[in-house]
Amino acid sequence: MTAEPDDSFHVFDTTLRDGAQREGINLTVADKLTIARHLDDFGVGFIEGGWPGANPRDTEFFARAVKELDLKHATLVAFGATRRPGAKAADDPQVTALLDSGAPVITLVAKSHDRHVELALRTTLEENLAMVADTVSHLVAQGRRVFVDCEHFFDGYKANAAYATQVVRAAHEAGASVVVLCDTNGGMLPAQVQAVTGLVLADTGARLGIHAQDDTGCAVANTLAAVDAGATHVQCTANGYGERVGNSNLFPVVAALELKHGRRVLPEGALGEMTRISHAIAEVVNLPPSTHQPYVGVSAFAHKAGLHASAIKVDPDLYQHIDPERVGNTMRMLVSDMAGRASIELKGRELGIDLGEDRELVGRVVARVKERELKGYTYEAADASFALLLRAEINGRPQRYFRTESWRVITEDRPDGTHANEATVKMWAKGERIVATAEGNGPVNALDRALLSALEQIYPKLAEFALVDYKVRILEGTSGTDSTTRVLITTTDGETEWSTVGVADNVIAASWQALDDAYTYGLLRAGLDPQE
């Protein structure tokens, strides 16, 4: 089912099992199959699919994976536990379910903390060692490759180093290919992880892996510290998904290994797909991609301060630790009241508007941005509105495809508790006066429909446009419901998206400004000539 991977270093992904334990994530079997394909495209070596036999969904996943997954880089892994106390591995139903999954690799979770053995498993320390050895040797005899996750290892090592080390040795001597040291509670720090990993490696000679939770915010650092100490197997999840605050994040780990350590752990060219893969998996789990995630977040290479922009104009490496294209990301310039001339010039270039060496023009734009931001506008997330502002300064007037005579919105509260929203717009386009009325499921939706109804008669291209996101924020102030309102709108033509901003003393007026900019920019992008 897979090509034989380079076995010198393992990138092991557990998004489908450990990552799925994150609050708010509920994966269907179809979701898990889709994520597995993304992870295989990225080039991870192992994909842990879940615990067959423990729940019907994971059992179904393995049954379907055999038929539906054509993995090119990864090997599928089944997860389970060592046999029960006092039983034999060959007779344990959950061990049999692991074999029945058809997975060529099996990860076993084993207790390595003496108190967990006695209090959770309710057995003796000697029996726990026998459980590990018996289960590993049985699975190996059945032709499976076995990895052993030593649960609570670092806490167990702190409490009873001799016993925790015995568990590693028992797994290794029974035939486990890798013994994984788990920071299950996520409480370790990098120096502790590095020291313990080095000691265990020297004491046992076992091939070691690392599984780090992120409860101290150190999961990625702890993973890399273990690698520095000799671990050659890293367990991670996409975007750091996982129980509580999450697991070691796959993407910064592999990026650090490849770009900082110079260790090739992915297929040639795969690192450049990292941002796309991260965002694609976020879409499947139905969580918004983290904007500030290292390497792959949209803000990872975004620059706002004027001082930074001035340096970046000379050499981007002065304020960037890597070229963002190496991980499939891009540099972005943010325009705000902190912007200087360099920020404006670079942002204009990013938007395809060359401001040349016109210092007077750039100065006007800087002043205009600062003036507008004082009123509540923000252009960091509204590139389309900023592009229109730039063009207005260049041309000496705003670019217009239509002119608004008036608009109004009526919201009717009916006796049955329902509401009716109706909007009317009066406009001029190409010398023609147009009046249009529309209803909507809210006042802004009614206004949007009325605007489109009016303009589609003149510009049929607008039929392709749709509003896909709408955000409202009440700006700081002491006037309560009289406070200034900012609206951000994202619009699409089915191929690309663009964002616009509006600010006014009420939400409908602010929404109208953002809609006006959205359709003006869309027509501009479509290559139509302004008529007024």
C-alpha positions in Angstrom: 0.0 0.0 0.0 3.0 2.3 0.5 6.4 2.9 -0.8 9.1 1.9 1.7 10.0 5.2 3.5 13.5 6.3 4.6 13.7 4.7 8.0 16.5 6.8 9.5 14.0 9.4 10.9 10.3 9.1 11.4 7.7 11.9 11.1 4.7 10.3 12.8 1.4 12.1 12.6 -1.4 11.4 15.1 -4.0 14.0 14.0 -6.6 11.3 13.3 -6.3 10.0 16.9 -4.8 12.3 19.4 -5.6 15.5 17.4 -9.2 14.4 17.1 -9.4 14.7 20.9 -9.4 18.5 20.7 -12.6 20.1 22.0 -14.7 21.1 19.0 -13.3 18.5 16.6 -15.6 15.7 15.6 -14.3 13.8 12.5 -16.4 11.6 10.3 -14.8 8.6 8.6 -14.8 10.6 5.4 -13.1 13.5 7.2 -10.4 11.1 8.4 -9.8 9.7 5.0 -9.5 13.2 3.5 -7.0 14.3 6.2 -5.0 11.1 5.6 -4.7 12.0 1.9 -3.5 15.5 2.8 -0.9 14.1 5.2 0.3 11.6 2.7 0.6 14.4 0.1 2.7 16.3 2.6 5.0 13.3 3.0 4.8 12.2 6.6 6.1 8.7 7.2 3.3 7.3 9.5 -0.3 8.2 9.9 -2.0 6.9 13.1 -5.6 6.3 12.1 -7.2 5.6 15.5 -8.0 2.7 17.8 -9.7 -0.2 15.9 -12.0 -2.1 18.2 -12.4 0.7 20.7 -15.2 2.4 18.7 -17.1 1.7 15.5 -15.8 4.8 13.7 -12.2 3.9 13.9 -12.9 0.3 13.0 -14.7 1.5 9.9 -11.9 3.8 9.1 -9.4 1.0 8.9 -11.7 -1.2 6.8 -12.3 1.6 4.3 -8.6 2.7 4.3 -7.5 -0.6 2.9 -9.8 -0.1 -0.1 -9.9 3.7 -0.5 -6.4 5.0 0.5 -3.6 4.8 -2.1 -0.8 6.1 0.2 2.4 7.1 -1.6 4.6 8.1 1.3 2.9 7.2 4.5 2.3 3.9 6.3 -1.0 3.5 8.2 -0.7 2.8 12.0 -3.3 1.3 14.4 -3.3 2.4 18.0 -4.1 0.2 21.0 -3.1 -0.8 24.5 -1.0 -3.7 25.9 -3.0 -6.8 27.0 -5.0 -6.8 30.2 -3.4 -7.9 33.5 -3.4 -11.6 34.0 -4.3 -12.4 30.4 -2.4 -13.5 27.3 -1.9 -11.2 24.4 -2.9 -13.9 22.0 -6.3 -14.2 23.8 -7.0 -10.5 24.3 -9.8 -9.3 22.0 -8.5 -5.7 21.7 -5.1 -7.0 20.7 -6.8 -9.2 18.1 -8.7 -6.2 16.8 -5.4 -4.4 16.2 -4.3 -7.3 14.0 -7.6 -7.5 12.3 -7.3 -3.8 11.3 -4.7 -4.8 8.7 -2.4 -2.0 9.6 1.2 -2.9 9.1 2.4 -0.9 12.1 0.9 -0.9 15.6 1.4 1.6 18.3 0.9 0.3 21.8 0.3 2.6 24.8 2.1 1.3 27.9 2.2 2.6 31.5 5.7 3.8 32.5 4.8 5.7 35.7 4.7 3.3 38.7 1.8 5.1 40.4 -0.3 4.8 37.2 0.5 1.0 37.1 -0.7 0.5 40.6 -3.6 2.9 40.8 -5.0 3.0 37.2 -4.1 -0.5 36.0 -4.5 -2.0 39.5 -1.7 -4.4 38.9 1.9 -5.0 40.0 5.0 -3.4 38.5 6.2 -6.8 37.5 3.0 -7.7 35.7 3.0 -4.4 33.8 6.5 -5.3 32.4 5.1 -8.7 31.4 2.2 -7.1 29.7 4.5 -4.9 27.6 6.8 -7.7 26.7 4.0 -10.2 25.9 2.0 -7.9 23.7 5.0 -6.6 21.7 6.5 -10.0 21.1 3.0 -11.4 20.1 2.4 -8.6 17.5 6.0 -8.9 16.2 5.5 -12.6 15.8 2.4 -11.9 13.7 4.5 -9.8 11.3 3.6 -6.4 12.6 6.1 -3.5 13.3 5.5 -2.2 16.8 6.0 1.2 18.4 5.5 1.6 22.1 4.2 4.9 23.6 5.4 5.1 27.2 2.6 7.1 28.7 3.5 9.7 31.4 7.1 8.7 30.9 8.8 12.0 32.0 6.7 12.3 35.2 7.3 8.6 35.8 11.0 9.0 35.3 11.0 11.8 37.9 9.2 9.6 40.4 11.0 6.4 39.7 13.7 6.6 37.1 14.7 2.9 37.4 11.2 1.6 36.8 10.5 4.0 33.9 13.7 2.8 32.3 12.8 -0.8 32.8 9.6 -0.3 30.8 11.6 1.1 27.9 14.0 -1.8 28.1 11.2 -4.4 28.2 9.6 -2.9 25.1 12.9 -2.7 23.3 14.0 -6.2 24.1 10.6 -7.7 23.1 11.1 -6.3 19.6 9.6 -2.8 19.6 11.1 -0.8 16.7 10.7 2.5 18.6 10.0 3.3 22.2 8.3 6.7 22.5 8.9 8.9 25.6 5.6 10.7 26.2 5.1 14.0 28.1 1.4 13.1 28.5 0.6 15.9 30.9 2.6 18.4 28.9 4.4 19.8 31.9 8.1 19.4 30.9 10.5 22.0 29.7 13.1 21.5 27.0 16.2 21.2 29.2 14.4 18.4 31.2 13.4 16.6 28.1 16.8 16.7 26.5 18.6 15.5 29.7 16.2 12.6 30.3 16.1 11.5 26.7 19.9 11.4 26.6 20.1 9.4 29.8 17.5 6.8 28.6 19.2 6.4 25.3 22.5 5.7 26.9 21.0 3.3 29.5 18.9 1.2 27.1 20.3 1.5 23.6 16.6 1.6 22.3 15.6 3.7 19.4 13.6 6.6 21.0 10.8 8.8 19.9 9.1 11.8 21.5 5.4 12.6 22.0 4.9 16.1 23.6 1.7 17.8 24.8 1.7 21.6 24.8 0.4 22.5 28.3 3.5 24.6 29.0 3.6 26.0 25.4 6.8 24.0 24.9 5.7 21.0 22.9 7.6 22.0 19.7 10.6 23.0 21.7 10.5 19.8 23.7 10.2 17.7 20.5 13.3 19.4 19.1 15.2 19.1 22.4 14.5 15.3 22.3 15.8 15.2 18.7 19.0 17.0 19.9 19.4 14.3 22.5 19.1 11.5 20.0 15.4 10.8 19.4 14.8 9.8 15.7 11.0 9.6 15.8 8.7 12.6 16.4 5.0 12.4 17.0 3.0 15.5 16.1 -0.5 16.6 14.9 -1.4 19.0 12.1 -1.8 22.6 13.4 -1.1 21.3 16.9 -4.6 19.9 17.4 -5.1 17.8 20.5 -6.6 17.4 23.9 -6.5 20.4 26.3 -4.2 23.0 24.7 -2.9 20.6 22.0 0.0 18.5 20.8 3.4 19.3 19.3 2.6 21.0 16.0 3.6 19.0 12.9 4.4 22.0 10.7 6.9 24.0 12.8 8.6 20.8 13.9 9.3 19.6 10.3 10.1 23.2 9.2 12.7 23.5 12.0 14.1 20.1 11.2 14.5 20.9 7.5 15.4 24.6 7.6 17.2 24.9 10.9 18.7 21.5 11.5 19.3 20.8 7.8 17.7 17.3 8.2 15.7 16.1 5.2 12.5 14.5 6.7 10.0 15.1 3.8 10.0 14.2 0.1 11.7 16.7 -2.2 9.5 19.9 -2.6 7.0 18.9 0.0 7.9 21.7 2.4 6.7 24.2 -0.1 3.2 22.7 0.2 3.1 23.2 4.0 0.9 26.3 4.1 -1.6 24.8 1.7 -1.8 21.5 3.6 -2.2 23.2 7.0 -5.1 25.3 5.7 -6.7 22.4 3.9 -6.8 20.3 7.1 -8.2 23.3 9.0 -11.1 23.4 6.5 -11.8 19.7 7.0 -11.9 19.9 10.8 -14.1 23.1 10.4 -11.8 25.3 12.4 -10.5 28.7 11.1 -6.7 28.5 10.3 -4.7 30.1 13.0 -3.6 33.5 11.6 -0.5 33.7 13.8 0.7 30.1 13.6 4.5 29.9 12.9 5.4 29.4 9.2 1.9 28.9 7.8 -0.3 31.6 9.4 -1.3 34.5 7.2 0.4 36.8 9.7 3.6 34.8 9.9 5.3 37.1 7.5 3.2 40.2 7.8 4.9 43.5 8.6 3.2 46.5 10.0 5.7 48.9 11.6 7.2 51.5 9.3 10.7 50.8 10.6 10.4 47.1 9.5 9.1 48.1 6.1 12.0 50.4 5.5 14.4 47.6 6.2 12.5 45.0 4.2 12.5 47.3 1.2 16.3 47.0 1.3 16.5 43.3 2.1 13.5 41.1 3.2 15.9 38.9 5.2 16.5 41.8 7.7 13.1 41.1 9.4 12.3 37.5 8.2 13.9 34.4 9.6 13.3 32.5 6.3 12.0 33.2 2.8 8.2 32.5 3.2 8.0 30.9 -0.2 10.0 28.0 1.2 7.0 26.9 3.2 4.4 28.0 0.6 3.6 31.3 2.4 4.0 34.9 1.3 5.2 38.2 2.8 2.5 40.7 3.4 2.7 44.4 4.2 0.0 45.8 6.5 -1.2 49.3 6.1 -2.1 51.2 9.3 -1.5 54.4 11.1 1.9 53.0 11.9 2.8 52.9 8.2 5.6 54.8 6.7 6.6 55.5 3.1 8.2 52.1 2.6 5.1 50.3 3.9 2.9 52.2 1.4 5.3 51.6 -1.5 5.7 47.9 -0.8 1.9 47.4 -0.3 1.2 49.2 -3.5 3.6 46.9 -5.3 2.0 43.9 -3.7 -1.4 45.1 -5.1 0.1 45.7 -8.5 0.1 49.5 -8.2 3.6 51.0 -8.7 3.9 54.3 -7.0 7.4 54.8 -8.5 9.5 57.5 -6.8 6.7 60.0 -6.4 7.5 61.1 -2.8 4.7 63.6 -2.8 2.1 61.0 -3.8 3.4 58.5 -1.2 3.3 61.2 1.4 -0.3 62.0 0.6 -1.3 58.4 0.9 0.4 58.0 4.3 -1.4 61.1 5.6 -4.7 59.9 4.2 -4.3 56.4 5.8 -3.5 58.0 9.2 -6.4 60.4 8.9 -8.8 57.6 8.0 -7.6 55.3 10.8 -8.2 58.0 13.3 -11.9 57.8 12.2 -11.9 54.0 12.8 -11.0 52.6 9.4 -8.5 49.7 9.2 -6.8 48.6 6.0 -4.9 45.6 7.5 -7.7 43.3 6.5 -9.2 45.4 3.7 -6.8 45.3 0.8 -9.5 46.1 -1.7 -10.5 49.3 0.0 -6.8 50.3 0.3 -6.3 49.7 -3.4 -9.3 52.0 -4.2 -7.8 54.6 -1.9 -4.4 54.4 -3.7 -6.1 54.8 -7.1 -8.1 57.7 -5.9 -4.9 59.5 -4.8 -3.2 58.6 -8.1 -6.1 59.8 -10.3 -7.1 62.7 -8.2 -10.6 61.3 -7.8 -12.3 58.1 -6.8 -13.0 55.6 -9.6 -16.7 55.2 -10.0 -18.9 52.7 -11.9 -22.1 54.0 -10.3 -23.3 56.9 -8.1 -25.8 56.6 -5.3 -28.7 59.0 -5.1 -30.2 57.4 -2.0 -30.9 54.2 -0.2 -33.2 53.1 2.7 -33.9 50.0 4.7 -37.2 49.2 6.4 -37.4 46.5 9.1 -40.9 45.5 10.0 -41.7 43.7 13.3 -44.8 41.5 12.7 -47.3 40.3 15.3 -46.3 36.7 14.8 -42.7 37.5 15.9 -41.2 37.4 12.5 -39.4 40.3 10.8 -39.5 41.6 7.2 -36.5 43.5 5.8 -36.9 45.6 2.6 -34.3 47.8 1.0 -34.7 50.4 -1.8 -31.8 51.9 -3.7 -31.8 54.8 -6.2 -28.6 54.9 -8.4 -27.1 56.3 -11.5 -24.9 54.1 -13.8 -23.8 54.9 -17.4 -26.2 57.9 -17.4 -29.2 55.8 -16.4 -31.2 56.3 -13.3 -32.1 53.0 -11.6 -34.5 52.2 -8.7 -34.5 48.7 -7.2 -36.2 47.1 -4.2 -35.4 43.8 -2.6 -36.1 41.8 0.5 -33.6 39.9 2.6 -33.2 37.8 5.7 -31.7 40.9 7.4 -31.3 44.6 6.7 -27.8 44.3 5.2 -28.8 41.2 3.1 -31.8 43.2 1.8 -29.5 46.1 0.9 -27.0 43.9 -0.8 -29.7 42.3 -2.9 -31.2 45.7 -3.9 -27.8 47.0 -4.9 -27.1 43.9 -7.0 -30.6 44.0 -8.5 -30.0 47.6 -9.6 -26.4 47.2 -11.0 -26.8 43.8 -12.7 -28.9 45.5 -15.3 -25.9 47.6 -16.3 -23.0 45.3 -15.3 -24.0 41.6 -15.8 -20.6 40.6 -14.3 -22.0 41.3 -10.9 -24.2 38.2 -11.1 -20.9 36.3 -10.3 -20.3 38.2 -7.1 -21.3 37.0 -3.6 -20.7 38.2 -0.1 -19.0 35.4 1.8 -18.1 37.0 5.1 -19.4 39.9 7.2 -17.9 41.2 10.5 -19.1 44.1 12.7 -17.1 45.7 15.4 -18.2 48.5 17.7 -15.3 50.8 18.1 -14.1 52.2 21.5 -16.2 55.0 22.8 -18.6 56.0 25.6 -21.7 56.6 23.6 -23.2 53.1 23.8 -25.5 52.4 20.9 -24.4 55.8 19.4 -20.8 54.5 19.1 -19.0 54.3 15.7 -19.3 51.0 13.9 -16.8 49.3 11.6 -17.9 46.7 9.1 -15.5 44.3 7.2 -16.9 42.5 4.2 -15.3 39.7 2.1 -16.6 39.2 -1.4 -15.9 36.6 -4.1 -16.3 36.2 -7.8 -16.0 32.4 -7.5 -12.3 32.4 -8.1 -10.7 34.9 -5.7 -11.8 36.9 -2.6 -11.3 40.5 -1.6 -12.1 42.5 1.5 -13.5 46.0 2.1 -14.2 48.3 5.1 -16.8 50.8 6.0 -17.1 53.0 9.0 -20.1 55.1 10.1 -22.3 55.9 13.1 -24.6 53.0 12.4 -24.1 49.5 11.1 -26.3 49.9 8.0 -24.4 53.0 6.7 -21.0 51.3 7.4 -22.2 48.2 5.6 -23.2 50.3 2.6 -19.7 51.8 2.4 -18.2 48.3 2.5 -20.6 47.0 -0.2 -19.9 50.1 -2.4 -16.2 49.4 -2.2 -16.7 45.7 -2.7 -18.6 46.0 -6.0 -16.4 48.8 -7.3 -13.3 46.8 -6.7 -14.8 43.7 -8.2 -15.7 45.6 -11.4 -12.2 47.1 -11.5 -10.7 43.6 -11.1 -12.9 42.4 -14.0 -11.2 45.0 -16.2 -14.2 47.2 -16.8 -13.6 50.9 -17.4 -15.1 53.3 -14.9 -18.0 55.3 -16.4 -18.1 58.3 -14.1 
